[in-house]
Structure formats: C-alpha cells, structure tokens
C-alpha cells in the first residue's frame, strides 16, 4: 500500500492553484503532473510548486502511469468530458463542483466509476471544513433545539465579460451552478431530512445565463430553507441555521473559518485558525479513501451529489433555463 497518493492536476486556473497550494500541506499526497490547454499557465504553476511533469494534451495526460488520482478543475461544461477521460484510463477522480452540468452526465460517470471500481467524488470542500463540523456538533448536541429554518445567500458582482466563463452559456455559466450550489449544499447538509418540495425563480440576463436566483426548499421534517445567489450584485454571504432555542451563523459559509452559536443564555464562537484555503481537508479525505481502497465517500456520497444536481436540474427546468450544448 502506498503511503502517498500521487496527484495529477487537470486545469491551471485560479481554483486549480488554490487546490495545489493546499495539497502541498497534505502529508498523504504529492503532486507529480499538471495538464492545461494553456502552456503558460501550466509552466507557471509547475515552476511555482515544483511539479515535475507538464502535459499539454489531455489524453496523453490521462494515459500516464505516473499518478493515481486526478483533480479536475476546468470549466463546468468540461467536467463530464475530462472526468470520463480520466476514469476510462483508470484514474481516481476528484472533480470540482458542480461535478457535472446535469444529472444525466453524473449518472453516466457514476456508472463508469462503479464498473471500473474507481473512487469518483465531487469536490464539495465546504463539507470538510472544521466550522461546518462544529456547527453540526452543536446541532446534534441540542444547543439550538430543533431546526426550523435555514437561510443562505452567496452573491458577488462579477465584471460583465460576456465571453468569459461566468456570463457565457456555452461554458455553463450563471449564478446557480457557479455559486448557487453552495447555499443548496448548505441547506441539504444541515436540514437533517429528505427534501420534499422546492420553488424557485431565476433572472436570465442578456447573455442567456441566470444572473441571480431565489430558491425555497421544504424538507420532510418541516424545515424550510430560503436560498439565493447572484453574479450581478454583492450579498451578505452568510449561512444561518435557526432553531427553537437559538441560531448558528457561519459568515461566508462556503469557506467558513468561524461558527457562532447564539442562544438566550450563551454565545459561543468557534474559530478555525487554518493557514490554508481549506481544500486540504477534502484532499486528505480523498487520499485516505484511496489509500484504504474505498471507492465511495461517506461525506460526499454518489447519492448526495446526485440529489444536488437533480435539484438544480429541476430549478433550471422550472425556469426554462437550458444550456446550448444540452
């Protein structure tokens, strides 16, 4: 059994660099290769992080025997194609969120991974953050009683660049898939029951992507969730869990470094003093699964990822939002 997992990085953009930076702090991992269609970006990251092998062709990269696992960090519309290529060539895959554009793509990838006996996981890094775990601890211990409502929003004002990823429908742009997934996974993580209804509205902008949206979820235990996201304006970007005895607040919840518990009798503050972005926690989890020969995560299971993408499919269908390539 290998003591370290050898990683190949597919993509050389901003998210890829953050992940690489954090992966250098994971003792069970080493980065041995990077591939990008942009040679300058690949060379820069290779030099900065001492990555020995640079590939400029995805197929040659996927066929290499020099690494065990691949982190896929390309644009959303390429996730299916690049993950499939790596799985077909026997690589375990950690794919950036959203793992695919729609449920049809995800089901095909999950079937392929299962047939090949490979670990395939969506990179929902928020679920591994210490602040998320502390909030769940407080809830399970009964600090805020039973949960009644969950609120979460994530919005920022992106520069209006129609041909860049966020505003480009051909690259699966828009608020829902880019940042709206975070309020959704926040609600699904903390609700504590199955989803049984959803209502949504999207505003489609001039480039054909959703610029902002609002979603209301209802769960079988009568918990409600009010969620919103935007690429057109700045929001508060907090996640709040309201209970019968108090509330828990996670400022900038998707990358939370802090969890605040407020009740009538006390106020507790948990602070994560990490020096990393936070991707190291999911990378460590993935590496440990791979070292143990485990092909499914118990934190981000295939079923959990499928529920998220099926919900986003329904939201887009209810609002007649289809990407040109679908």
C-alpha positions, 0 to 999 in steps of 0.5 A: 500500500502506498503511503502517498497518493500521487496527484495529477492536476487537470486545469491551471486556473485560479481554483486549480492553484488554490487546490495545489497550494493546499495539497502541498500541506497534505502529508498523504499526497504529492503532486507529480503532473499538471495538464492545461490547454494553456502552456503558460499557465501550466509552466507557471504553476509547475515552476511555482510548486515544483511539479515535475511533469507538464502535459499539454494534451489531455489524453496523453495526460490521462494515459500516464502511469505516473499518478493515481488520482486526478483533480479536475478543475476546468470549466463546468461544461468540461467536467463530464468530458475530462472526468470520463477521460480520466476514469476510462484510463483508470484514474481516481477522480476528484472533480470540482463542483458542480461535478457535472452540468446535469444529472444525466452526465453524473449518472453516466460517470457514476456508472463508469466509476462503479464498473471500473471500481474507481473512487469518483467524488465531487469536490464539495470542500465546504463539507470538510471544513472544521466550522461546518463540523462544529456547527453540526456538533452543536446541532446534534448536541441540542444547543439550538433545539430543533431546526426550523429554518435555514437561510443562505445567500452567496452573491458577488458582482462579477465584471460583465465579460460576456465571453468569459466563463461566468456570463457565457452559456456555452461554458455553463455559466450563471449564478446557480451552478457557479455559486448557487450550489453552495447555499443548496449544499448548505441547506441539504447538509444541515436540514437533517431530512429528505427534501420534499418540495422546492420553488424557485425563480431565476433572472436570465440576463442578456447573455442567456445565463441566470444572473441571480436566483431565489430558491425555497426548499421544504424538507420532510421534517418541516424545515424550510430553507430560503436560498439565493445567489447572484453574479450581478450584485454583492450579498451578505454571504452568510449561512444561518441555521435557526432553531427553537432555542437559538441560531448558528451563523457561519459568515461566508459559509462556503469557506467558513473559518468561524461558527457562532452559536447564539442562544438566550443564555450563551454565545459561543464562537468557534474559530478555525485558525487554518493557514490554508484555503481549506481544500486540504481537508477534502484532499486528505479525505480523498487520499485516505479513501484511496489509500484504504481502497474505498471507492465511495465517500461517506461525506460526499456520497454518489447519492448526495451529489446526485440529489444536488444536481437533480435539484438544480436540474429541476430549478433550471427546468422550472425556469426554462433555463437550458444550456446550448450544448444540452 
